[in-house]
Amino acid sequence: MESEWALRELPYDLRRKEIGGRFYLYEIADRSGNGRSLGRWTEESEAMLARYRAEKAEAKQRREVSRAKVDEACRLYRALRLPMLASDAGALLREADRRRLLGRDLLLVGTNAMAAYMVEAGGTIRDVPDETEDFDLAWTATKPHEEGARSLWDMLKAVDPTFTVNTERQFQARNARAYEVEILVAPSRAGTMARVDQPRPVPLPEQEWLLNGTPVDRVVACRDSSPARIVAPDPRWFALQKLWLSAQAKRNPLKRGKDLKQGTQLLDAVAETMPQYPLDREFAQSLPSELEAPFAAWKNGKASL
């Protein structure tokens, strides 16, 4: 991924072009050859082109060497039957990571995050839903994106150009295979998304809780043996939000049971295997009033629908 970041920071291409009998250095922006002139051809522009080609060749070589090692690690990962991620989800996470959005402007939330929590716990959390046919991302940028920026939409379209916004649910995008991506946002972060970007999330107060604590940052393998980095909310806050959702009458009844199971078993795993995420008095005192009852019910072994 560091090689991918280096390649993205370089221009798409630099070329020496002849126009009207004179030579110029051009920065090319895309495959169609669109670009802009960087000035008349000089010794400085010749040196700039040479540096660009050397840096690009070095980054590509580092990427290929790394890819071979990662492919070997993913084969071993699958052989050990470690927690897996859906391939569609992995493709979206890799592109978000490539664009430096993951962990800064986007967090993985929802069921797909369970794979990272299992790796953090050092084992499988048995009999808990860990994969769905949709994909939930939370917009978490702290700084406003430039007016006219389409960071999120460009990322989705780079993965699959068939993505379109669901006109009935503006916070959701679907591709030609009906794979759904939903964007969530905390009210405090809603204003950082550019007005032209899409899908447009509906601010939800409970998303504020997922901004607390220390996110989990783990690399997992997907079902197609490709790797993907997951950055997901602090597991304590994620689990408590799930327990809170399971008690909401407005929540889809088909999801409430899954929420309860995920929240309860993830908190169990945190208590047993994640000392870096303490469930102590200090943590309890940091909880908002809405989460005090779910936390107490879990501690007393009485969490239920």
Protein Blocks (a to p, Z undefined) as FASTA:
>chain_A
ZZmmmmmmpcfbdcdddeehiacddddfbfnopacdebjcdfklmmmmmmmmmmmmmmmm
mmmmmmmmmmmmmmmmmmnopacddfklmmmmmmmmmnomgoklpccedjklmmmmmmmn
opacehiafbdfbdcdddfbfbdcdehiafklmmmmmmomkbccdfklmkbccdfkopac
dddddfklmmmpcfkbccdddddfklmmmmgcjddddddddfkopacddddddfklmmmm
mmmmmmpmklcfklmmmmmmmmmmmmmmmmmmmmmlccbfklmmmpcfklmmmmmmmmno
pacZZ
